[in-house]
C-alpha cells in the first residue's frame, strides 16, 4: 500500500526510519539492512487505543534519545474507509473503530511527536495523508469523509498553535488522489451511489500506483516551502506542472 511505498522512498543511510504497521514487512527490513539504512519496525494495531498510547510513549522516548537530529518528520498514513453506507445504517462500534484509526491515533501520535521534540533545535515536519473526501461529500462515505475533514482541521490547529512557538513545527494534510490500493478494492465491492465512478477509474487505468504517489509525496515532504499550505492536493500540483 501507500505506507509501505512511502517507507521504501524514505530509506536512506543518513537517517533513522521508524515504521509502524499492523503486520511486519520483511522485504523492507531486509532492503534497509542491505543498503545500510537504520530502521526501527514496530507492529501495532492503531485500532487499539491502549496499544496506541503505549506506542506513543515509546516513540516519544526514542525521539528524546535523538533530540540532536537535524530534522524530525512524522508521516500519518493509517486509515480505513469502512463503514460504508447511508448515515441511517451507521452504528457506534463501527464508527468508534474508524475514528480511532483515522483520527484519534493520528492525534495521539502527533501530540507525542510535538511534545517530545518541543525543545529540539531541529526542523519538524508533520505530513498527514488526507483525501478529496475530506473536502467533497460522497454519499455513503459519511464516516470516512468526516474523519478526514477532522484531520484537515486538526492540521490547521497544529499550524495555528505552532505559529506561537519559537521553533514551530510545519504541518500539511495532503490529498494524494485516488490510489490503486486495498482500500479501493473494498470500495469497489461496497454499495453506495457513486460506486460506478470508482469501478470506471479502475477499468480505465485512472488509479494512481502507490509507488508513483509515494515518490511525489516524499518529494513534496522535502520541499523548502513545505507547510506553506496546511491543506493541499497532489493533483493540483500535477495540473500546474
ZITA-V325154 format. One record per pair of residues at least 24 apart in sequence whose ideal C-beta (glycine too) atoms are under 10 Angstrom apart, sorted by the first residue. I is the first residue (numbers start at 1). J is the second residue. Records with the same first field share a line. If there is no record, write none. Layout:
BEGIN
I=J  J
END
This chain:
BEGIN
1=77  79  179  180  181  182  183  210  214
2=75  77  79  129  176  179  180  181  183  208  209  210  211  213  214  217
3=75  76  77  78  79  129  181  210  214
4=28  77  210  211  214
5=77  179  181  209  210  211  212  213  214  215  217  218
6=75  77  127  129  176  210  211  213  214  215  217  218  221
7=31  32  39  41  75  77  214  218
8=32  210  211  214  215  218
9=211  214  215  216  217  218  219  221
10=37  39  73  75  214  217  218  221
11=35  36  37  38  39
12=36  37  38
13=37  38
14=38  70
15=39  69  70  71  73
16=40  62  65  66  69
17=41  73
18=42  58  59  62  63  66  73  74
19=43  75
20=44  45  46  52  55  59  75  77  78  105  109
21=45  46  77  78
22=46  47  78  101
44=78  105  109
45=78  100  101  105
46=76  78  79  80  100  101  102  104  105  106  108  109
47=78  80  96  97  98  100  101  102  104  105
48=97  100  101  105
49=96  100  104  105  108
51=105
52=78  100  101  104  105  106  107  108  109  112
53=105  108  109  112
55=105  108  109  112
56=105  108  109  110  111  112  113  115  116
57=108  112  116
58=112
59=109  112  113  116
60=109  111  112  113  114  115  116  117
61=112  116
62=116
63=112  113  114  115  116  117  120
64=115  116  117  119  120
65=116
66=116  117  120  122
67=116  117  118  119  120  121  122
68=120  121  122
69=117  120  121  122  123  124
70=120  121  122  123
71=120  122  123  124  125  222
72=113  114  116  117  120  122  123  124  125  126  169
73=113  122  123  124  125  126  127  218  221  222  226
74=106  109  110  112  113  114  117  124  125  126  127  128  169  171
75=125  126  127  128  129  174  217  218  221
76=102  105  106  107  109  110  113  126  127  128  129  130  151  154  155  171  173
77=106  127  128  129  176  214  217
78=102  105  106  109  129
79=103  105  106  128  129  130  131  144  147  148  151  183
80=143  144  147  183  186
81=131  133  141  143  144  145  147  148  182  183  184  186  187  190
82=141  143  144  183  186  187  190
83=140  141  142  143  144  190
84=138  140  141  142  143  144  186  187  189  190  191  192  195
85=139  140  141  142  143  190  191  192
86=139  140  142  191  192  193
87=139  140  142  143
89=140  142
90=142  143
94=143
95=142  143  146  147
97=143
98=143  144  146  147
99=143  146  147  150
100=147
101=147
102=131  143  144  146  147  148  150  151
103=146  147  148  149  150  151  154
104=147  150
106=147  150  151  154  155  173
107=150  151  154  157  158
110=151  154  155  158  169  171
111=158
113=169
114=158  161  162  165  169  171
117=167  169
118=162  165  166  167  169
119=166  167
120=167
121=167
122=167
123=167  168  169  170  226
124=162  165  167  168  169  170  171  227
125=169  170  171  172  221  222  223  226  227
126=155  158  159  162  169  170  171  172  173  221  226  227
127=155  170  171  172  173  174  217  218  220  221  226  227  232
128=152  154  155  158  171  172  173  174
129=173  174  175  176  179  213  217
130=155  172  173  174  175  176  231  232  233
131=173  174  175  176  177  178  179  183  233
132=175  176  177  178  233  235
133=175  178
134=173  175  231  233
135=173  175  231  233
136=175
138=187  192  193  194  197  198
139=192  193  194
140=187  190  191  192  193  194  195
141=187  190  192  193  194
144=183  187
148=173  175
149=173
151=231
152=230  231
153=230  231
155=227  230  231  232
156=230  231
157=230
158=227  230
159=227  229  230  231
160=230
162=227
168=227
169=227
170=225  226  227  228  230
171=226  227  230
172=220  221  223  226  227  228  229  230  231  232
173=229  230  231  232  233
174=216  217  220  221  226  229  230  231  232  233  234  237
175=231  232  233  234  235  236
176=208  210  212  213  214  216  217  220  233  234  235
177=206  207  208  212  213  216  233  234  235  236  238
178=202  206  207  208  213  235
179=207  208  209  210  212  213  214
180=205  206  207  208  209  210  211  212  213
181=207  208  209  210  213
182=210
208=234  235  238
216=241
END
